Amino acid sequence: MSDLLSRLSLEAVKFNTQTLVCLLIVWTVVLACTVHSILSLPFNRHQRWFWILFVICLPAVGVLLYLPFALTKERPAAYYRRKKKE
């Protein structure tokens, strides 16, 4: 059992250049999707700039705090209507 637990420790993790590049690519995609979502919602100009700066300046926390605002009532309804037509 201790063998298994030692494999799950963070001491064995090696952050090399390839790992960091992959993390950067994934984070860039998440950030681009979040900014696209902000721009597609009916916010006024000040609210849009606030959320974009908030998400960029507070990387993980900003995206997690924006998530409840991204879930609107109109989006699921449009999704189900589109799904129903297919």
Phi, psi and omega in degrees: 000320180293331176297315179295317180293326179291332176288334182271000181284158180280352179293333182279347182286132179242117178269106176251184183298319181297318178296316180294323178294318178296317177297321179294320179294315180297317180295323178296320179294316178298316180294319179295319178294322179293316179295320177299319178296319179298317182289337182272346180275156183279061175268155171280176187299319181292321178294319178299312180296322178301310183293321180296314178294322179297315182291323181284319184283328177245083193313288185280321182295319180298317179294318180293324178285334178283333186309313178298329179283339180283336182271101179251167181287332183287325184296310179298323180296317178295323179296315180292324178296317180294319181294324181292325181291330183285000000 
